[in-house]
Amino acid sequence: QVQLVESGGGLVQPGGSLRLSCAASGSGFSRNAMAWYRQAPGKQRDLVASITSGGSTNYADSVKGRFTISRDNAKNTVSLQMNSLKPEDTAVYYCYAANVFQIFWGQGTQVTVSS
């Protein structure tokens, strides 16, 4: 069983930066694919960025060049560095982990981009 706890959300002005972190408990973290999703009010939950166990990354077109996902297998953490934030980035951000057998979600952290 994997438990995911996000942190780092908050209120930021347009053009600002935030760094989200997700701490994973349980075994086998390094074998999990990890990702960040987000869900704005009234919208579906969408993939923001993902990183495989081998370190390959993938980004939604809307965040390419602004967001960076990374992982530290020694610390069982995955992070999302978000730069040049826009109001349309406002959402609840969820950490996601997946292996061959199961998927896991964190509880979410709110990111609000507003002046």
OpenMM code with the backbone's topology and positions (N, CA, C; nanometers):
from openmm import Vec3, app, unit

residues = "GLN VAL GLN LEU VAL GLU SER GLY GLY GLY LEU VAL GLN PRO GLY GLY SER LEU ARG LEU SER CYS ALA ALA SER GLY SER GLY PHE SER ARG ASN ALA MET ALA TRP TYR ARG GLN ALA PRO GLY LYS GLN ARG ASP LEU VAL ALA SER ILE THR SER GLY GLY SER THR ASN TYR ALA ASP SER VAL LYS GLY ARG PHE THR ILE SER ARG ASP ASN ALA LYS ASN THR VAL SER LEU GLN MET ASN SER LEU LYS PRO GLU ASP THR ALA VAL TYR TYR CYS TYR ALA ALA ASN VAL PHE GLN ILE PHE TRP GLY GLN GLY THR GLN VAL THR VAL SER SER".split()
positions = [
    Vec3(0.0841, -0.1192, 0.0000),
    Vec3(0.0000, 0.0000, 0.0000),
    Vec3(0.0880, 0.1247, 0.0000),
    Vec3(0.0498, 0.2224, -0.0797),
    Vec3(0.1229, 0.3471, -0.0895),
    Vec3(0.0322, 0.4606, -0.0442),
    Vec3(0.0839, 0.5464, 0.0418),
    Vec3(0.0119, 0.6679, 0.0795),
    Vec3(0.0877, 0.7883, 0.0276),
    Vec3(0.0136, 0.8826, -0.0276),
    Vec3(0.0729, 1.0005, -0.0891),
    Vec3(0.0228, 1.1255, -0.0177),
    Vec3(0.1143, 1.2124, 0.0186),
    Vec3(0.0790, 1.3361, 0.0872),
    Vec3(0.1418, 1.4535, 0.0135),
    Vec3(0.0560, 1.5407, -0.0396),
    Vec3(0.1043, 1.6577, -0.1130),
    Vec3(0.1241, 1.7764, -0.0191),
    Vec3(0.2108, 1.8650, -0.0596),
    Vec3(0.2318, 1.9910, 0.0112),
    Vec3(0.2825, 2.0953, -0.0873),
    Vec3(0.2753, 2.2231, -0.0456),
    Vec3(0.3331, 2.3287, -0.1266),
    Vec3(0.2340, 2.4150, -0.2022),
    Vec3(0.1068, 2.3816, -0.1961),
    Vec3(0.0077, 2.4644, -0.2637),
    Vec3(-0.0112, 2.5977, -0.1943),
    Vec3(-0.0878, 2.6855, -0.2585),
    Vec3(-0.1142, 2.8151, -0.1983),
    Vec3(-0.1614, 2.9153, -0.3007),
    Vec3(-0.1582, 3.0424, -0.2596),
    Vec3(-0.1990, 3.1537, -0.3447),
    Vec3(-0.0753, 3.2226, -0.3992),
    Vec3(-0.0736, 3.2452, -0.5283),
    Vec3(0.0402, 3.3113, -0.5916),
    Vec3(-0.0116, 3.4047, -0.7002),
    Vec3(0.0629, 3.5119, -0.7245),
    Vec3(0.0245, 3.6058, -0.8289),
    Vec3(0.0622, 3.5512, -0.9656),
    Vec3(-0.0082, 3.5961, -1.0690),
    Vec3(0.0306, 3.5568, -1.2049),
    Vec3(0.1778, 3.5893, -1.2316),
    Vec3(0.2455, 3.4954, -1.2949),
    Vec3(0.3877, 3.5102, -1.3204),
    Vec3(0.4761, 3.4548, -1.2109),
    Vec3(0.4168, 3.4186, -1.0995),
    Vec3(0.4928, 3.3669, -0.9871),
    Vec3(0.5231, 3.2189, -0.9991),
    Vec3(0.5844, 3.1646, -0.8938),
    Vec3(0.6259, 3.0242, -0.8919),
    Vec3(0.5796, 2.9565, -0.7641),
    Vec3(0.5580, 2.8270, -0.7764),
    Vec3(0.5309, 2.7404, -0.6623),
    Vec3(0.5992, 2.6071, -0.6878),
    Vec3(0.6313, 2.5406, -0.5779),
    Vec3(0.6869, 2.4064, -0.5877),
    Vec3(0.6008, 2.3125, -0.5039),
    Vec3(0.5414, 2.2150, -0.5711),
    Vec3(0.4619, 2.1128, -0.5029),
    Vec3(0.5503, 1.9911, -0.4748),
    Vec3(0.5269, 1.9305, -0.3596),
    Vec3(0.5974, 1.8083, -0.3241),
    Vec3(0.4974, 1.7004, -0.2856),
    Vec3(0.5349, 1.5779, -0.3119),
    Vec3(0.4523, 1.4638, -0.2763),
    Vec3(0.5424, 1.3608, -0.2085),
    Vec3(0.5092, 1.3313, -0.0836),
    Vec3(0.5849, 1.2325, -0.0081),
    Vec3(0.5096, 1.1007, -0.0092),
    Vec3(0.5789, 0.9952, -0.0455),
    Vec3(0.5174, 0.8630, -0.0547),
    Vec3(0.5665, 0.7727, 0.0564),
    Vec3(0.4743, 0.7033, 0.1195),
    Vec3(0.5103, 0.6020, 0.2169),
    Vec3(0.4829, 0.4648, 0.1577),
    Vec3(0.5398, 0.3644, 0.2174),
    Vec3(0.5232, 0.2307, 0.1627),
    Vec3(0.6432, 0.1904, 0.0806),
    Vec3(0.6448, 0.0680, 0.0411),
    Vec3(0.7615, 0.0145, -0.0289),
    Vec3(0.7453, 0.0251, -0.1799),
    Vec3(0.8582, 0.0146, -0.2474),
    Vec3(0.8556, 0.0069, -0.3917),
    Vec3(0.8393, 0.1375, -0.4653),
    Vec3(0.8682, 0.2489, -0.3983),
    Vec3(0.8470, 0.3793, -0.4627),
    Vec3(0.9200, 0.3890, -0.5954),
    Vec3(1.0426, 0.3426, -0.5987),
    Vec3(1.1234, 0.3606, -0.7193),
    Vec3(1.0662, 0.2867, -0.8395),
    Vec3(0.9808, 0.1880, -0.8137),
    Vec3(0.9218, 0.1115, -0.9246),
    Vec3(0.7934, 0.1742, -0.9770),
    Vec3(0.7445, 0.2744, -0.9062),
    Vec3(0.6182, 0.3367, -0.9462),
    Vec3(0.6394, 0.4457, -1.0494),
    Vec3(0.5496, 0.4500, -1.1462),
    Vec3(0.5381, 0.5704, -1.2270),
    Vec3(0.4659, 0.6736, -1.1407),
    Vec3(0.5069, 0.7986, -1.1512),
    Vec3(0.4489, 0.9059, -1.0707),
    Vec3(0.3976, 1.0161, -1.1622),
    Vec3(0.3000, 1.0893, -1.1141),
    Vec3(0.2443, 1.1964, -1.1963),
    Vec3(0.1748, 1.3000, -1.1091),
    Vec3(0.1501, 1.4129, -1.1688),
    Vec3(0.0665, 1.5167, -1.1115),
    Vec3(-0.0528, 1.5391, -1.2051),
    Vec3(-0.1708, 1.5412, -1.1465),
    Vec3(-0.2940, 1.5758, -1.2161),
    Vec3(-0.3505, 1.7017, -1.1515),
    Vec3(-0.4422, 1.7643, -1.2218),
    Vec3(-0.5115, 1.8776, -1.1629),
    Vec3(-0.6570, 1.8791, -1.2058),
    Vec3(-0.7372, 1.9384, -1.1186),
    Vec3(-0.8805, 1.9466, -1.1464),
    Vec3(-0.9311, 2.0835, -1.1044),
    Vec3(-0.9782, 2.1586, -1.2021),
    Vec3(-1.0398, 2.2881, -1.1765),
    Vec3(-1.1888, 2.2671, -1.1506),
    Vec3(-1.2528, 2.3624, -1.0823),
    Vec3(-1.3949, 2.3485, -1.0532),
    Vec3(-1.4768, 2.3259, -1.1792),
    Vec3(-1.5610, 2.2244, -1.1760),
    Vec3(-1.6483, 2.1961, -1.2883),
    Vec3(-1.5819, 2.1295, -1.4061),
    Vec3(-1.4555, 2.0934, -1.3920),
    Vec3(-1.3825, 2.0318, -1.5032),
    Vec3(-1.3321, 1.8935, -1.4640),
    Vec3(-1.2908, 1.8180, -1.5625),
    Vec3(-1.2378, 1.6846, -1.5350),
    Vec3(-1.0959, 1.6949, -1.4833),
    Vec3(-1.0495, 1.5868, -1.4242),
    Vec3(-0.9125, 1.5792, -1.3749),
    Vec3(-0.8202, 1.5461, -1.4917),
    Vec3(-0.7208, 1.6299, -1.5131),
    Vec3(-0.6325, 1.6148, -1.6282),
    Vec3(-0.4878, 1.5931, -1.5844),
    Vec3(-0.4157, 1.5213, -1.6676),
    Vec3(-0.2737, 1.4991, -1.6443),
    Vec3(-0.1962, 1.6283, -1.6667),
    Vec3(-0.1079, 1.6595, -1.5729),
    Vec3(-0.0209, 1.7760, -1.5867),
    Vec3(0.1180, 1.7318, -1.6309),
    Vec3(0.1736, 1.6350, -1.5578),
    Vec3(0.3083, 1.5871, -1.5886),
    Vec3(0.3258, 1.4488, -1.5285),
    Vec3(0.4098, 1.3688, -1.5918),
    Vec3(0.4370, 1.2350, -1.5414),
    Vec3(0.5856, 1.2050, -1.5520),
    Vec3(0.6290, 1.1105, -1.4699),
    Vec3(0.7681, 1.0664, -1.4728),
    Vec3(0.7715, 0.9173, -1.4460),
    Vec3(0.8406, 0.8438, -1.5318),
    Vec3(0.8476, 0.6987, -1.5166),
    Vec3(0.9505, 0.6603, -1.4110),
    Vec3(0.9554, 0.5321, -1.3793),
    Vec3(1.0551, 0.4839, -1.2849),
    Vec3(1.1966, 0.5082, -1.3370),
    Vec3(1.2101, 0.5135, -1.4674),
    Vec3(1.3398, 0.5384, -1.5267),
    Vec3(1.3750, 0.6847, -1.5443),
    Vec3(1.2789, 0.7740, -1.5127),
    Vec3(1.3059, 0.9169, -1.5191),
    Vec3(1.2576, 0.9873, -1.6443),
    Vec3(1.1917, 0.9159, -1.7338),
    Vec3(1.1370, 0.9809, -1.8528),
    Vec3(1.0158, 1.0645, -1.8138),
    Vec3(1.0068, 1.1826, -1.8731),
    Vec3(0.9004, 1.2759, -1.8362),
    Vec3(0.8085, 1.3056, -1.9542),
    Vec3(0.6889, 1.3483, -1.9192),
    Vec3(0.5891, 1.3862, -2.0177),
    Vec3(0.5080, 1.5006, -1.9589),
    Vec3(0.4698, 1.5979, -2.0422),
    Vec3(0.3977, 1.7157, -1.9953),
    Vec3(0.2761, 1.7444, -2.0818),
    Vec3(0.1745, 1.7987, -2.0195),
    Vec3(0.0633, 1.8530, -2.0951),
    Vec3(0.1130, 1.9727, -2.1753),
    Vec3(0.0559, 1.9931, -2.2927),
    Vec3(0.1004, 2.1038, -2.3781),
    Vec3(0.0888, 2.2378, -2.3065),
    Vec3(-0.0124, 2.2502, -2.2232),
    Vec3(-0.0396, 2.3778, -2.1576),
    Vec3(0.0663, 2.4175, -2.0548),
    Vec3(0.1497, 2.3219, -2.0117),
    Vec3(0.2495, 2.3534, -1.9093),
    Vec3(0.3926, 2.3338, -1.9581),
    Vec3(0.4099, 2.2881, -2.0801),
    Vec3(0.5449, 2.2664, -2.1327),
    Vec3(0.6257, 2.3950, -2.1286),
    Vec3(0.7478, 2.3832, -2.0805),
    Vec3(0.8351, 2.4988, -2.0711),
    Vec3(0.8168, 2.5806, -1.9445),
    Vec3(0.7110, 2.5507, -1.8685),
    Vec3(0.6859, 2.6238, -1.7445),
    Vec3(0.6955, 2.5349, -1.6204),
    Vec3(0.6558, 2.4103, -1.6338),
    Vec3(0.6547, 2.3167, -1.5216),
    Vec3(0.7634, 2.2111, -1.5414),
    Vec3(0.8169, 2.1651, -1.4291),
    Vec3(0.9170, 2.0585, -1.4323),
    Vec3(0.8863, 1.9569, -1.3232),
    Vec3(0.8738, 1.8308, -1.3630),
    Vec3(0.8517, 1.7232, -1.2671),
    Vec3(0.9843, 1.6538, -1.2403),
    Vec3(1.0047, 1.6146, -1.1153),
    Vec3(1.1276, 1.5431, -1.0799),
    Vec3(1.0959, 1.4464, -0.9657),
    Vec3(1.1852, 1.3514, -0.9466),
    Vec3(1.1661, 1.2547, -0.8389),
    Vec3(1.2978, 1.2283, -0.7691),
    Vec3(1.2878, 1.1959, -0.6419),
    Vec3(1.4044, 1.1583, -0.5628),
    Vec3(1.3722, 1.0235, -0.4997),
    Vec3(1.4230, 0.9182, -0.5574),
    Vec3(1.3896, 0.7838, -0.5098),
    Vec3(1.4484, 0.7549, -0.3724),
    Vec3(1.5558, 0.8231, -0.3372),
    Vec3(1.6152, 0.8035, -0.2051),
    Vec3(1.5254, 0.8607, -0.0952),
    Vec3(1.4506, 0.9656, -0.1305),
    Vec3(1.3630, 1.0306, -0.0322),
    Vec3(1.2154, 0.9976, -0.0528),
    Vec3(1.1867, 0.9149, -0.1534),
    Vec3(1.0469, 0.8802, -0.1839),
    Vec3(0.9605, 1.0031, -0.2075),
    Vec3(1.0115, 1.0940, -0.2873),
    Vec3(0.9356, 1.2152, -0.3159),
    Vec3(0.9314, 1.2427, -0.4655),
    Vec3(0.8273, 1.3096, -0.5064),
    Vec3(0.8149, 1.3617, -0.6419),
    Vec3(0.7719, 1.5073, -0.6295),
    Vec3(0.8286, 1.5912, -0.7131),
    Vec3(0.8031, 1.7341, -0.7034),
    Vec3(0.7562, 1.7899, -0.8367),
    Vec3(0.6902, 1.9028, -0.8286),
    Vec3(0.6473, 1.9740, -0.9488),
    Vec3(0.6836, 2.1207, -0.9294),
    Vec3(0.7835, 2.1658, -1.0042),
    Vec3(0.8219, 2.3062, -1.0024),
    Vec3(0.7374, 2.3790, -1.1058),
    Vec3(0.6641, 2.4790, -1.0609),
    Vec3(0.5728, 2.5513, -1.1488),
    Vec3(0.6170, 2.6974, -1.1565),
    Vec3(0.6543, 2.7388, -1.2756),
    Vec3(0.6983, 2.8760, -1.2996),
    Vec3(0.6021, 2.9455, -1.3956),
    Vec3(0.6120, 3.0763, -1.3992),
    Vec3(0.5285, 3.1565, -1.4900),
    Vec3(0.3821, 3.1173, -1.4791),
    Vec3(0.3336, 3.1087, -1.3580),
    Vec3(0.1977, 3.0617, -1.3351),
    Vec3(0.0944, 3.1579, -1.3916),
    Vec3(-0.0136, 3.0988, -1.4401),
    Vec3(-0.1236, 3.1735, -1.5013),
    Vec3(-0.2530, 3.1475, -1.4235),
    Vec3(-0.3493, 3.2364, -1.4329),
    Vec3(-0.4769, 3.2123, -1.3639),
    Vec3(-0.5407, 3.0799, -1.4029),
    Vec3(-0.5209, 3.0385, -1.5267),
    Vec3(-0.5796, 2.9120, -1.5707),
    Vec3(-0.5096, 2.7899, -1.5118),
    Vec3(-0.4021, 2.8086, -1.4375),
    Vec3(-0.3387, 2.6985, -1.3657),
    Vec3(-0.4073, 2.6724, -1.2317),
    Vec3(-0.5004, 2.7571, -1.1954),
    Vec3(-0.5734, 2.7399, -1.0693),
    Vec3(-0.6505, 2.6087, -1.0696),
    Vec3(-0.6249, 2.5266, -0.9678),
    Vec3(-0.6880, 2.3944, -0.9586),
    Vec3(-0.6426, 2.3263, -0.8306),
    Vec3(-0.7051, 2.2145, -0.8020),
    Vec3(-0.6526, 2.1240, -0.7010),
    Vec3(-0.5564, 2.0291, -0.7717),
    Vec3(-0.4372, 2.0183, -0.7201),
    Vec3(-0.3332, 1.9345, -0.7793),
    Vec3(-0.3206, 1.8055, -0.6979),
    Vec3(-0.3214, 1.6941, -0.7707),
    Vec3(-0.3184, 1.5627, -0.7077),
    Vec3(-0.1917, 1.4875, -0.7479),
    Vec3(-0.1313, 1.4239, -0.6502),
    Vec3(-0.0198, 1.3345, -0.6753),
    Vec3(-0.0750, 1.1955, -0.7080),
    Vec3(-0.0087, 1.1259, -0.7969),
    Vec3(-0.0560, 0.9968, -0.8486),
    Vec3(0.0622, 0.9022, -0.8559),
    Vec3(0.0371, 0.7773, -0.8169),
    Vec3(0.1390, 0.6736, -0.8279),
    Vec3(0.0761, 0.5496, -0.8880),
    Vec3(0.1510, 0.4802, -0.9693),
    Vec3(0.0973, 0.3603, -1.0328),
    Vec3(0.2061, 0.2557, -1.0491),
    Vec3(0.1672, 0.1298, -1.0229),
    Vec3(0.2548, 0.0189, -1.0585),
    Vec3(0.1718, -0.0818, -1.1359),
    Vec3(0.2235, -0.1989, -1.1531),
    Vec3(0.1562, -0.2992, -1.2364),
    Vec3(0.0208, -0.3379, -1.1762),
    Vec3(0.0089, -0.3291, -1.0467),
    Vec3(-0.1092, -0.3817, -0.9796),
    Vec3(-0.2101, -0.2766, -0.9346),
    Vec3(-0.1633, -0.1569, -0.8997),
    Vec3(-0.2532, -0.0611, -0.8362),
    Vec3(-0.2201, 0.0810, -0.8761),
    Vec3(-0.3169, 0.1688, -0.8527),
    Vec3(-0.2928, 0.3121, -0.8633),
    Vec3(-0.3292, 0.3759, -0.7291),
    Vec3(-0.2645, 0.4879, -0.6990),
    Vec3(-0.2858, 0.5561, -0.5723),
    Vec3(-0.2968, 0.7068, -0.5980),
    Vec3(-0.3779, 0.7720, -0.5171),
    Vec3(-0.3972, 0.9160, -0.5266),
    Vec3(-0.3689, 0.9815, -0.3913),
    Vec3(-0.3148, 1.1019, -0.3974),
    Vec3(-0.3066, 1.1841, -0.2779),
    Vec3(-0.4376, 1.2576, -0.2565),
    Vec3(-0.4420, 1.3357, -0.1499),
    Vec3(-0.5664, 1.4056, -0.1137),
    Vec3(-0.5827, 1.5377, -0.1870),
    Vec3(-0.4770, 1.5842, -0.2508),
    Vec3(-0.4842, 1.7075, -0.3283),
    Vec3(-0.4376, 1.8301, -0.2519),
    Vec3(-0.3854, 1.9258, -0.3260),
    Vec3(-0.3452, 2.0541, -0.2677),
    Vec3(-0.3909, 2.1661, -0.3612),
    Vec3(-0.4464, 2.2713, -0.3022),
    Vec3(-0.5040, 2.3791, -0.3817),
    Vec3(-0.3953, 2.4749, -0.4288),
    Vec3(-0.3991, 2.5067, -0.5553),
    Vec3(-0.3146, 2.6113, -0.6136),
    Vec3(-0.4059, 2.7174, -0.6722),
    Vec3(-0.3890, 2.8400, -0.6274),
    Vec3(-0.4694, 2.9508, -0.6762),
    Vec3(-0.3766, 3.0588, -0.7306),
    Vec3(-0.3976, 3.0932, -0.8563),
    Vec3(-0.3177, 3.1970, -0.9208),
    Vec3(-0.4084, 3.3167, -0.9456),
    Vec3(-0.3828, 3.4222, -0.8712),
    Vec3(-0.4708, 3.5381, -0.8777),
    Vec3(-0.3981, 3.6613, -0.8271),
    Vec3(-0.4341, 3.7760, -0.8847),
    Vec3(-0.3786, 3.9025, -0.8366),
    Vec3(-0.4695, 3.9648, -0.7327),
] * unit.nanometer
topology = app.Topology()
chain = topology.addChain("A")
for resn in residues:
    res = topology.addResidue(resn, chain)
    for name in ("N", "CA", "C"):
        topology.addAtom(name, app.Element.getBySymbol(name[0]), res)
